[in-house]
Amino acid sequence: MTRALVIAAIASVSSAAHAQPAGPEQATAHFDAGRRLLAEGKPGEACAEFEQAIKLDPTAAGTMLNLGLCNEQLHRDATALRWFRKAQARASETGLDEHERAAKMHTGNLSQLVPTVSITATSAPAGATIAIDGAVIDPTELAHVELDPGQHVVELHAPGHPDVRETISIHEGDHRALELMPAATPPSAPVDRSRAYWLLGGAAVAGGACLALGLYEQSAGGSDPSCAGGGSCSERDIQRYGGTTLFVGALVLAGFGGYYLFASPHEHAVAVAPVVSSHGGGLAAAWRF
């Protein structure tokens, strides 16, 4: 049935749609205002009144039926079809035969006109969701999604991937198939390891200095440990305490350098070990990225 015939059919069911079951006073007032606006050819304003009425009386089959009528006149096929189905189900439950027949007629007509889209995302990871115009679609409904004619934004949200967004334009009677592919994960930003390098470099320098002092002490082996016979106690103290200080400092610098290196998100391995012998001490470090 063409759009013109569908709209013309509204007149034949106006009496059924007008029969609003008793409800709260405010709901009835909004319903009556909506009926008046619909008769005046103002479907947009009528829908606003019916929406207020259904909020106050959510089970009113008459309001559901009129929400279908006003949305149908606004060419919101999927929205109208949804309300007609609700009206048909509610009228069947409450024994409103005239309402049920009217809703059933419009449901059959709009089923031929409402645009549909089937959405697939076969490569999407677990936990991915698909939304149309911000509303998440149940995965069981993705094979047949009814939409109002016009533009719609389809979005794929996949954990660990940038969102995929696609705008589609669809018309009455259209049946579209849409394949969504998760976007590739963007490369990670380079990590600044300069602080780790400086600390590890400082550890290497301190370890080298410690080793140099040990070698110097070895070359001065003629000095008497008791500082007698020409041995310099001050030199021995510098060698002893200075070397210890440098060794401890190298360990501290290596520890902080290793921490900053391990804290980066990139794969790497670092090995740091002190080197001690009878001739001196030092620090050995090795790393790979």
JOSULNOR-V687724 format. One record per backbone hydrogen bond with DSSP energy under -0.5 kcal/mol. CO is the residue of the C=O (numbers start at 1). NH is the residue of the N-H. Records with the same first field share a line. If there is no record, write none. Layout:
CO->NH / NH
This chain:
2->6
3->7
4->8
5->9
7->10
8->11
9->12 / 13
10->13
11->14
13->17
14->18
15->19
16->19
18->20
19->21
24->28
25->29
26->30
27->31
28->32
29->33
30->34
31->35
32->36
33->37
34->38
35->39
36->40
37->42
38->41
42->46
43->47
44->48
45->49
46->50
47->51
48->52
49->53
50->54
51->55
52->56
53->57
57->60
59->61
60->64
61->65
62->66
63->67
64->68
65->69
66->70
67->71
68->72
69->73
70->74
71->76
72->75
75->77 / 149
76->80
77->81
78->82
79->83
80->84
81->85
82->86
83->87
84->88
85->89
86->90
87->91
88->92
89->93
90->94
91->95 / 96
95->97
96->100
97->101
98->102
99->103
100->104
101->105
102->106
103->107
104->108
105->109
106->110
107->111
108->112
109->112
110->113 / 114
113->173
115->147
116->176
117->145
118->178
120->180
121->124
125->128
129->157
130->137
131->155
132->135
134->136
135->132
138->141
139->142
141->144
142->119
144->146
145->117
147->115
150->170
152->154 / 168
153->133
154->166
155->131 / 157
156->158 / 164
157->129
158->161
162->183
163->165
164->156
166->154 / 168
168->152
170->150
171->174
174->116
176->118
178->120 / 180
191->193
193->197
194->198
195->199
196->200
197->201
198->202
199->203
200->204
201->205
202->206
203->207
204->208
205->209
206->210
207->211
208->212
209->213
210->214
211->215
212->216
213->217
214->218
215->219
216->220
218->221
220->223
224->227
228->224 / 231
231->233
232->236
233->237
234->238
235->239
236->240
237->241 / 242
238->242 / 243
239->243
240->244
241->245
242->246
243->247
244->248
245->249
246->250
247->251
248->252
249->253
250->254
251->255
252->256
253->257
254->258
255->259
256->260
257->261
258->262
259->263
261->264
269->288
271->286
273->284
274->276
275->282
277->280
280->277
282->275
284->273
286->271
288->269
